[in-house]
Amino acid sequence: MALSPFRGRGFYDVHGEMNRLFDEMFGGVSRRSGGRQGEGVADLWSPALDVLHEDGDVLVRAELPGVKPDDVDITLSRGVLTISGQRKAEQEQQGQGYYVRERRYGAFRRSLVLPEGIDESKIDARYENGVLEVRITGAAAVQEPKKIQIQASRDDSSSNGHANGEGSQGETPGS
């Protein structure tokens, strides 16, 4: 695991070198899996999400710079909201080359479990300046948990099923 002072076109790339070291040490959990910066195709990516409540609504914001609205799908199935799509790679032109290439492209998918009882007809989405905003109206309303009453059977009317407190916890025989 030797550090190489020159990568690619003669520039020392500290950021790329650190990513490479993390990849070697931790099996590819860093930004790129096992490769050097700028080599090959970028790994899978997923957009950053913010999920917040605003005036009783749940608001999901996804950063999707460079993604066209037509390349994004939003679905709701069994209470799971899924945002998926694809960011297409830019075509490299003749006489053009990269010194560093960190932007990701390809397919993405993010899923969120929504609160129970939401009205599917009250979900709206808009896209502006590379940010997708999905609003689920009324989904952040405070819902108190329902307390379930336990009914005892006639046979279990005493506390431990023992009469007169015999065999209760903390007692030792003969004490």
N, C-alpha and C positions, 0 to 999 in steps of 0.2 A: 504494500500500500504506500507507494512513494508519491510525493507531491511532484507534479511536473510544472516547472515555471512557465512554460509556453504551451498554449493550447490553440488549435485551429490556425489562426493567421498571425500568430506572434504576440497576442495580447494575453497578459496574465489575468485570468478570470477567477477572482477569489470566490464569488458567489457560486459559480459552476463547480469549482473545486470542492467547496463545502458540501454541495448537493451530492457530488460523486462520493465523497467520504461517508456521508450518511447512508447513501444507497448501499455501499459495500458493507457497512457495519450493521445495518438494520434490515437488510434484505429488501430494499426498494421501497421503503415507506416514505421516502423523501419525494421531491417534486418530479424526478424522473427515475424510471426503474432501471437501474444498473448501467445506464449509458452516460456518455458525456454530454454536456450541454450543447445543444445545436445538432446532435446526431439523430438521424432517423425522424420518426413521426412523434409528435407530442402525445403524451399519455392521455387517458380519459380525464375529463374535467367535469366539474359540476359548479353551477352558479352559486354564489353566496346568497343566502336568504336572511331576511329579517322577518320575524313573525311577532306582531304586536297587537294589542287591543286598543281600540279607539272608539269611544262613544258606543260601547256595547257590541261593536263589530270586531271580527278578527281580520287583520290586514296582513297579507303576505307580500313582501317585496323581494323580487329576484333581480340580481344584476345580470343583464344579458347584453353587454356591449358587443356590437358587431353581429348580432342575431336579428334577422328580419322577423317581424310578427308572423308572417306566413310560415316560418320554420318552427313555430312553437305550438304545442298542443297542451290544453288543460283539460283534464278529465276528473270526474268524481265517480268512484265506485265503492259501494259499501262503506261510506264514511271516510274514504281515503282520497285526498286531493293529490293529483299527480301533475307536475309540470315537466314536460319532456320536449325535446327538440334537437336541433343540430345547428352548430356554428360551422359554416363551411370555410375551408382553408382558402387563403388568397393564392392565386396562381403566381408562381415565380416567373418573372419575365427574363428574357434573354439579356445576358450581361449583368444580371442582378445576383447577389449572393448575401448570405446572412453572416454577420459576425457573432451575434447572439440571437437566438430565437426562443422566447419564453412563452409567448401567447399560445393558448391551447385552442384546439378545435376538435370537432367531432360531435358525436351524440352525447346527450346528457339526460338525466332523469332524477327528479327530486320528488319525494312523496311525504305527505304529512297526514297524520290521523286527526280528523276534525272532531269537535265535541258532538255528542249524540243529539239527535233531534233537530238538526239544522234544516232549513227549508232550501232545497236545491234550486228553487227558482230565484233565490235571493243572493246569488253569487254573480258578481260582475268582475270583469277584467279590463284593464287598459294598459297600453304600452306607450311610454314616452321617454325620450332621451336615453334609450338603452336600459330602462328599468321597467319591468313588468310588475303591475300592482293588481293583486286579486283581493277583492273585498267580499267577505262572507257576512252579510248583514245579520245581526242578532246573535252571532255564534259566541260572543264573549259575555253574554248575559250570565250573571251569577246564578248558578243552579245549586240549590241546597241538596245534599245527599238525602235520599229517602231512607228513613229508619224502618227496618223490618222487625216487627214484633215476633218474638219467639214464643210459641205455645208449647207448654209442657204437657206431656201425656199423663194420664192418671197414675201410671206405675212409677213415674219419676217425680212424684210430688215432694218427696224429701230431698234435701240438698245433695247428698252424695249417694243416695240409695241406701244409706245406713240409718237404722233407727237409733234414737237416743244419742247420736253423736259418736257412736263406737267407730273406731278405726279412722278417725279424722286425722288429717295431716299434722305432723309435729309431735304426735304421741308415740312413745315407745312402749312395747308391752312390758308390764310389770312396774310402770312408774306411777 
